[in-house]
Amino acid sequence: MNDIRNFEITVNEAKDNRQVHLTGLLGNSAMGISDIKITSRNDELNIVLFQKLAGSEYSGALDKEIPLESSIKKITYGSERKVIWQD
């Protein structure tokens, strides 16, 4: 996650409910997050961020909560599927 500063990933586990919380800030101040694509396959959840020029519509701040199924054992980032969390 070289393109995101102060990146943090937190997994909150409660009874029968897990959430992952992602926070950080895009390293390029001219860009904003336009979309987040989340896909799961087998025991992996993959997160891809899409960027567009920042402005009133897009911010560079990342603050996203994602429900985490019990079958997920690792979270990867980007098309290169870099592991950012593993159970």
PyMOL commands that set and color helices and strands:
alter all, ss='L'
color gray80, all
select strands_A, chain A and resi 4-14+17-26+31-41+44-53+61-68+74-77+82-86
alter strands_A, ss='S'
color yellow, strands_A
deselect
rebuild
show_as cartoon
